[in-house]
């Protein structure tokens, strides 16, 4: 006997050919391999190559969900199915059973269920979701680290100036972060009535304060770049060193 696995499926040819549908409800099929011919498939399943042209022997194109005409049996392709009508032919005895046999039951829906092609799609979708989540978490962690360094830097830069201020802060500041490249900018400008910081009259002092604060914070994972001027602002560029 052929090894069998029964699955609920439908064959369009059975619906298209009432004479076949009325005579057969159960088909036993074997997958066509590379190099197979219709005669070879008939011999494998029925032990007689001449059975390839019997009415109960058919070759199914699963993509078209249709039996192909016997006049085209010289052009069968791997992945197609050679099928026999169980009610009109008894399968070969166990000693000559062929591997890869599957029994297809005729049903009301006219299509063959092939769920296996969803597997790589589901796997790829899960991998992409994991990568997106990982990238988002990395970006958020970089943003928090940049903001923490920038806030600490501004606080320490402002601390000695506050000792000489009356009420309002002597400093205006802004911060721009680029988490994707792990870089940022700290923008400092003197408040009304103040002249420090600026690079026109006090470049050396600003450079000294930048170096002093980075050393004071002990932030070895950050480095500050060259200073620049943008309108009234002193621009201090900083980046996160590679781990």
Residue pairs with C-beta under 8 A, 6 or more apart in sequence:
1 91
1 92
1 93
1 94
1 97
2 28
2 30
2 45
2 91
2 92
2 97
2 98
2 101
2 103
3 97
3 99
3 101
4 28
4 101
4 102
4 103
5 102
5 103
6 103
6 105
7 102
7 103
7 104
7 105
7 113
8 105
8 107
8 113
9 104
9 105
9 107
9 111
9 112
9 113
10 106
10 107
10 108
10 109
10 110
10 111
10 112
11 27
11 60
11 65
11 67
11 104
11 106
11 110
11 112
12 64
12 65
12 66
12 110
12 111
13 20
13 58
13 60
13 65
13 66
13 67
14 20
14 21
14 24
14 106
15 21
15 110
16 66
17 67
20 85
21 106
23 85
23 87
23 88
24 56
24 85
24 86
24 87
24 88
24 106
25 87
25 105
25 106
26 85
26 86
26 87
26 103
26 104
26 105
26 106
27 58
27 83
27 84
27 85
27 86
27 103
27 104
27 105
27 106
28 45
28 83
28 84
28 86
28 91
28 101
28 102
28 103
28 104
29 60
29 81
29 82
29 83
29 84
29 101
29 102
29 103
29 104
30 41
30 44
30 45
30 81
30 82
30 83
30 98
30 100
30 101
30 102
31 79
31 80
31 81
31 100
31 102
32 41
32 59
32 76
32 77
32 78
32 79
32 80
32 81
32 82
33 78
34 78
36 76
36 78
36 82
37 73
37 74
37 76
38 52
38 59
38 70
38 73
38 74
38 76
38 82
39 49
39 50
39 52
40 49
41 52
41 59
41 76
41 82
42 48
42 49
42 50
42 51
42 52
42 54
42 57
42 82
43 49
44 82
44 98
45 51
45 57
45 82
45 84
45 91
45 92
45 98
45 101
46 57
46 84
46 89
46 92
47 92
47 96
51 57
51 89
52 70
52 73
53 70
53 73
54 89
56 84
56 85
56 88
56 89
57 82
57 83
57 84
57 89
58 67
58 82
58 83
58 84
58 85
59 67
59 68
59 73
59 76
59 80
59 81
59 82
59 83
60 66
60 67
60 68
60 80
60 81
60 82
60 83
61 67
61 68
61 77
61 80
62 79
62 80
62 81
62 112
62 114
65 110
65 111
65 112
67 83
68 76
68 80
81 104
83 104
84 91
86 103
91 97
92 98
104 112
139 179
139 180
140 179
142 179
142 180
142 182
142 240
143 177
143 179
145 182
145 221
145 240
146 177
146 178
146 179
146 182
146 183
146 184
146 238
146 240
147 175
147 177
149 184
149 217
149 219
149 222
149 238
150 175
150 177
150 184
150 186
150 238
151 175
152 217
152 219
153 186
153 213
153 214
153 217
153 236
153 238
154 171
154 173
154 175
154 186
154 188
156 213
156 216
156 217
157 171
157 188
157 197
157 209
157 213
158 169
158 170
158 171
158 173
161 169
161 170
161 171
161 194
161 196
162 169
162 170
164 170
168 191
169 191
170 190
170 191
170 193
170 194
170 196
171 188
171 189
171 190
171 191
171 194
171 197
172 188
172 189
172 190
172 191
173 186
173 187
173 188
173 189
174 186
174 187
174 233
175 184
175 185
175 186
175 187
176 184
176 185
176 187
177 183
177 184
178 184
181 239
182 239
182 240
183 237
183 238
183 239
183 240
184 237
184 238
184 239
185 235
185 236
185 237
185 238
186 235
186 236
186 238
187 230
187 233
187 234
187 235
187 236
188 197
188 233
188 234
188 236
189 197
189 232
189 233
189 234
190 196
190 197
190 198
190 232
195 201
195 202
196 202
196 205
197 205
197 206
197 209
197 234
198 206
198 229
198 234
199 206
199 227
199 228
199 229
199 234
200 229
203 227
206 227
206 234
207 227
210 224
210 227
210 236
214 222
214 223
214 224
220 241
221 240
221 241
221 243
222 238
222 239
222 240
222 241
223 238
223 239
223 241
224 236
224 237
224 238
225 236
225 237
225 238
225 239
226 237
227 234
227 235
227 236
228 234
228 235
228 237
229 235
